[in-house]
Amino acid sequence: MKKVAGPALVFSLLLILLVPSAVPRGHAVSYLPGVVKGDWAKYNVTSYWSTNLPGEPTPVPIKQLENITSVETNVTSVSGEYVSVIELVTFRNNTQPQVFDLEGNVLTGVGNLTTFIIAGGLSPGDPIYSSPGAPTLNYTLVEWFAGQIRSANVYNFTYNYLGVSTFAAQQWERYSGLGVEATYKIDLPGAFYAHGLSDIKMVASNISHAPPGFSVAGASTATLTTGTTGKLILYVHSLNGFSSNLTIEATSKQPGATVTVHPSKITVPVDGQVNATVSLTSTTVGSYTVNVTITNGYYYDTKIDTFTVSQATPPPPSTPSQPSSSSKPTTILGLDPIMFYAIVGAAVAILAAITAIAITIARRPSPSAQPPVIWGPPPTPPPSQ
């Protein structure tokens, strides 16, 4: 016997709690299923609740899962935007498993399917469906699910009120739109405490995609002269929905060179590209091998660059420039104008000094000379012989 709704309600409640983000869409979105008939997944369920608060009930998202050990889903039909799924729920204490029908529209979000399946191919900033007020995907991460590294779209939030911290998150595989994990956590520390968790995580699936990763490209050789800087550009590109923070290191075992990377830490967006520059400076002639490593601690890639340093050519000795005929300086009597006027000035000064001395001597009276007679008879001439 099949039943409708069931445990899927847990994740619907999580989505209701989440406040839609205001991140704008940067591209057109096609809300189409990424799953096909026959796709299946199995989820392990974890839940607990502990409190010493008198009369405090178990939160609904935890209570609904407290007796469940696992959930299996199987896609039974896909038609346009509509998807139908059979859900098999296994309980603790050897309780008979139960089967539920799930169905929904990945375009409008109508139905009880959103927990496990949304449209495939969505990106950060996209609403999970096209209806007004739909929650918006926050970011994409790369994580291990069901024996495979997968790119997952994430919608999460943290809410704090009166010392109670509440965290909720839901993740879907980016390409298929298949749910990979949903988590609800509540924490109240102190003398009066409350701690609880419910988590559904995919542990097996027949859905497989090329694993996410990144590629590194760019020229591998550069030439420079001593005392200058050679540069090579790295192009780091996302593959298969990869998104992560990466650290770049560049080293050379050969002495005599300074190697740097800028920036040394980058964030590669989904389907995006980030560039970095590897630089080498040396005052020693030689060929330098530079090993470049790009990693996020799990994924890594390497690249080998070669910088060839040659001796800088010294500048030729400078020679006095010969003035051209058009710029030949003017001379006076074969002399430089400055020298000519200096000589003339000196001659004038000497002549002036001589003249002044001569005038002074000429005006000085002789000691034997008689003063002229201004009044009285004229002198008597001597008698004639």
C-alpha positions in Angstrom: 0.0 0.0 0.0 1.3 3.4 -0.9 0.9 6.6 1.1 1.3 10.2 0.2 3.6 12.8 1.9 5.4 11.1 4.8 9.0 12.0 5.8 9.5 14.4 2.9 7.6 16.9 5.0 10.7 17.4 7.1 12.6 19.1 4.3 9.6 21.1 3.2 9.5 22.5 6.8 13.2 23.4 6.4 12.5 25.3 3.3 9.7 27.2 4.9 12.1 28.3 7.7 14.6 29.6 5.2 14.3 33.3 4.3 14.7 33.9 0.5 17.9 35.5 -0.5 18.1 38.7 -2.5 21.0 37.5 -4.7 20.1 38.5 -8.3 20.2 36.1 -11.2 22.9 36.7 -13.7 21.6 34.4 -16.5 18.5 32.8 -17.9 17.3 29.7 -16.0 15.6 26.7 -17.5 13.6 24.8 -14.9 13.8 21.3 -16.3 14.4 17.9 -14.6 17.9 16.7 -14.5 16.8 13.2 -13.5 15.4 10.4 -15.7 13.2 7.4 -15.1 15.1 4.8 -13.1 17.4 7.2 -11.2 17.6 6.2 -7.6 19.3 7.2 -4.4 19.6 5.9 -0.8 19.9 8.1 2.3 21.0 7.4 5.8 19.0 9.2 8.6 20.5 10.6 11.8 18.5 12.4 14.6 18.7 13.1 18.3 17.2 15.4 20.9 18.4 16.2 24.4 17.2 18.9 26.8 16.6 19.5 30.5 14.0 22.3 29.8 10.8 21.3 31.6 8.1 20.4 29.1 10.1 21.4 26.0 8.8 19.3 23.1 11.0 17.8 20.4 11.1 20.1 17.4 9.1 18.8 14.5 12.0 18.4 12.0 13.7 16.2 14.5 10.6 14.3 15.7 9.6 13.3 12.2 12.9 11.4 11.7 13.6 10.1 15.2 12.4 6.6 14.3 13.7 6.4 10.7 17.0 4.7 9.8 17.0 5.2 6.0 15.1 6.5 2.9 15.3 5.3 -0.7 13.9 7.1 -3.7 13.3 5.9 -7.2 12.2 8.1 -10.1 9.2 6.4 -11.8 8.4 9.0 -14.4 9.5 12.3 -15.9 7.1 14.3 -18.1 8.0 17.9 -18.9 8.5 19.7 -15.6 6.7 16.9 -13.7 8.6 14.2 -11.8 7.1 11.2 -9.9 9.1 9.3 -7.2 8.5 6.3 -5.0 9.9 6.7 -1.5 10.7 3.7 0.7 11.2 4.5 4.4 12.8 2.0 6.8 12.2 2.4 10.6 13.9 1.3 13.7 12.8 -1.6 15.9 12.1 -3.8 12.9 9.0 -1.9 12.0 7.7 -2.7 8.5 9.0 -0.4 5.8 6.5 2.0 4.3 6.2 3.3 0.7 5.1 6.8 -0.2 4.4 8.6 -3.4 6.2 11.9 -4.1 5.4 14.1 -7.1 6.0 17.7 -8.1 6.7 20.3 -10.7 10.3 21.5 -10.8 9.3 24.7 -12.5 6.7 25.9 -10.0 7.7 24.0 -6.9 4.1 22.6 -6.5 4.0 19.2 -4.9 6.0 17.4 -2.2 9.1 16.7 -4.2 11.4 19.6 -3.5 13.2 17.8 -0.6 14.7 15.3 -3.0 14.5 16.8 -6.5 14.7 20.2 -8.0 15.5 21.4 -11.5 19.0 20.4 -12.8 21.7 22.8 -13.9 20.9 25.6 -11.4 23.6 27.9 -10.1 24.2 30.2 -7.1 21.7 33.1 -7.3 19.0 31.0 -8.9 15.7 30.5 -7.0 15.1 26.8 -6.6 11.9 27.2 -8.6 10.3 30.0 -10.5 7.4 30.9 -8.2 7.6 34.3 -6.4 9.3 34.1 -3.0 11.2 30.9 -3.8 14.3 30.3 -1.8 17.5 31.3 -3.6 20.6 29.1 -3.8 23.5 30.6 -1.8 26.5 28.9 -3.2 28.0 25.8 -4.8 30.4 23.5 -3.0 32.4 20.3 -3.9 31.9 17.5 -1.5 31.9 13.7 -1.2 28.5 12.1 -1.6 27.6 8.5 -2.3 31.1 7.4 -3.1 31.8 10.3 -5.5 32.9 13.9 -5.5 30.0 16.0 -6.5 29.2 19.6 -7.1 26.2 20.6 -4.9 24.0 23.7 -4.8 23.5 24.9 -1.2 20.7 26.8 0.5 21.3 27.4 4.2 20.7 29.8 7.0 21.6 30.4 10.7 19.2 32.0 13.1 19.9 33.1 16.7 17.2 34.1 19.1 17.3 34.4 22.9 20.5 32.3 23.0 19.1 29.6 20.8 21.1 28.9 17.6 19.2 27.2 14.7 20.9 26.1 11.6 19.2 24.6 8.5 20.7 23.6 5.1 19.7 21.8 2.0 21.9 20.6 -0.8 21.1 19.3 -4.3 23.5 17.8 -6.9 24.0 20.6 -9.4 23.5 18.7 -12.7 20.7 16.2 -11.7 19.0 18.4 -9.1 18.9 15.3 -6.9 19.0 16.0 -3.1 22.2 15.0 -1.5 21.8 16.2 2.1 19.4 18.1 4.4 20.3 19.2 7.9 18.5 20.8 10.8 20.4 21.6 14.0 19.4 23.5 17.2 21.6 24.4 20.1 21.0 26.1 23.5 24.1 26.0 25.7 24.1 26.6 29.5 22.6 25.2 32.7 19.3 24.8 30.9 20.3 23.3 27.6 18.8 21.9 24.4 20.7 20.1 21.6 19.2 18.5 18.6 19.9 17.3 15.1 18.2 15.7 12.1 20.2 14.9 9.0 19.4 13.0 5.8 22.5 12.3 3.6 22.8 10.4 0.3 25.0 7.4 0.6 24.4 5.6 -2.7 23.0 6.4 -6.1 23.1 5.3 -9.7 23.5 8.9 -10.9 27.0 9.8 -11.9 28.7 12.7 -13.6 32.2 13.7 -14.5 33.7 14.8 -11.2 34.2 18.5 -10.6 37.6 20.0 -10.8 39.7 22.7 -12.4 42.1 23.2 -15.2 45.3 25.2 -15.4 46.5 26.8 -18.6 48.9 29.4 -19.8 52.3 29.9 -21.4 55.2 27.9 -19.8 58.3 29.8 -20.9 59.5 33.3 -20.5 62.7 35.2 -21.2 64.2 38.1 -19.4 67.5 39.9 -18.7 69.3 40.2 -15.4 67.7 42.8 -13.1 64.3 42.7 -14.8 61.2 40.7 -14.1 59.6 37.9 -16.2 55.9 37.1 -15.9 53.6 34.2 -16.9 49.8 34.2 -16.5 48.0 31.2 -15.0 44.4 30.7 -16.2 42.4 28.6 -13.6 39.1 27.4 -14.9 36.2 25.6 -13.2 35.2 22.2 -14.6 31.9 20.3 -14.1 30.5 22.7 -11.5 33.7 23.1 -9.5 33.8 26.0 -7.0 36.3 26.4 -4.3 39.0 28.5 -2.7 42.5 27.7 -4.0 46.0 28.4 -2.9 48.8 28.9 -5.4 52.5 28.3 -4.7 55.5 28.8 -7.0 59.0 27.7 -6.1 62.4 27.2 -7.7 65.1 25.0 -6.2 67.8 27.0 -8.0 69.4 29.8 -6.1 69.7 33.3 -7.3 66.0 34.0 -8.2 63.1 35.5 -6.5 59.7 33.9 -7.4 56.3 35.3 -6.5 52.6 34.7 -7.2 49.9 37.3 -7.2 47.3 36.6 -6.0 48.4 33.6 -4.1 44.8 32.8 -2.9 41.9 32.7 -5.4 38.2 31.7 -5.4 37.1 30.0 -8.6 33.4 30.4 -9.2 31.1 27.8 -10.8 31.9 27.6 -14.5 34.2 30.6 -14.1 37.8 31.5 -14.5 40.4 33.3 -12.3 43.9 34.5 -13.4 47.1 34.7 -11.4 50.6 35.9 -12.3 53.9 34.0 -11.6 56.9 36.4 -11.6 60.6 35.7 -11.5 63.5 38.2 -11.0 67.2 37.3 -11.0 70.6 39.0 -11.3 72.2 35.7 -12.3 72.3 34.4 -15.8 70.7 30.9 -16.2 67.6 28.8 -16.9 65.2 28.5 -13.9 62.6 25.8 -13.4 59.6 27.0 -11.4 57.1 24.5 -10.0 53.6 25.8 -9.6 51.1 24.0 -7.3 47.4 24.9 -7.1 45.3 23.2 -4.5 42.3 23.4 -2.0 43.7 20.7 0.2 41.9 17.9 -1.7 42.1 18.8 -5.4 45.4 19.9 -6.7 47.1 20.5 -10.1 50.7 21.3 -11.0 52.4 23.2 -13.7 56.1 23.6 -14.6 57.4 26.9 -16.0 60.8 27.8 -17.3 62.3 31.3 -17.1 65.5 32.0 -19.1 67.6 34.8 -17.8 70.3 36.4 -20.1 72.9 39.1 -19.4 71.6 42.5 -19.8 73.5 44.4 -22.6 75.4 47.4 -21.2 74.7 50.7 -22.9 77.4 51.9 -25.4 79.8 54.6 -24.1 78.6 58.0 -24.6 80.5 60.3 -27.1 80.4 64.1 -27.3 77.9 65.1 -29.8 79.2 67.2 -32.7 77.1 70.3 -33.4 75.5 70.3 -36.8 76.2 73.1 -39.2 72.7 74.4 -38.6 73.3 74.6 -34.9 77.0 75.9 -35.1 77.4 78.7 -32.4 78.2 82.3 -33.5 81.8 83.5 -33.0 83.3 87.0 -32.8 86.7 87.3 -34.4 87.1 83.6 -34.0 86.3 83.8 -30.3 83.4 82.5 -28.3 81.1 85.4 -27.6 81.5 85.1 -23.8 85.3 85.0 -24.1 85.3 88.0 -26.5 83.2 90.2 -24.2 85.2 89.2 -21.2 88.4 90.4 -23.0 86.8 93.6 -24.1 85.5 94.2 -20.6 88.9 93.7 -19.1 90.5 96.0 -21.7 88.0 98.8 -21.0 88.6 98.5 -17.3 92.4 98.8 -17.7 92.0 101.7 -20.1 89.7 103.5 -17.7 92.2 103.0 -14.8 95.1 104.4 -16.9 93.1 107.4 -17.9 92.1 108.2 -14.3 95.7 108.1 -13.2 96.9 110.4 -16.0 94.3 113.0 -15.2 95.2 113.0 -11.6 98.9 113.5 -12.4 98.1 116.3 -14.9 96.1 118.3 -12.4 98.8 118.1 -9.6 100.8 121.6 -9.4 104.6 121.7 -9.9 106.6 122.7 -6.7 108.7 125.5 -8.7 105.8 127.0 -10.4 104.6 130.5 -9.3 101.1 131.3 -8.7 99.6 133.5 -11.4 99.2 137.2 -10.8 95.7 138.1 -11.1 95.9 141.8 -10.2 98.7 144.4 -10.8 100.7 145.7 -13.8 101.9 143.2 -16.3 105.5 142.0 -15.9 108.3 144.2 -17.4 109.9 142.7 -20.4 113.7 142.2 -20.1 116.0 144.9 -21.7 116.9 144.4 -25.2 120.6 143.6 -25.9 
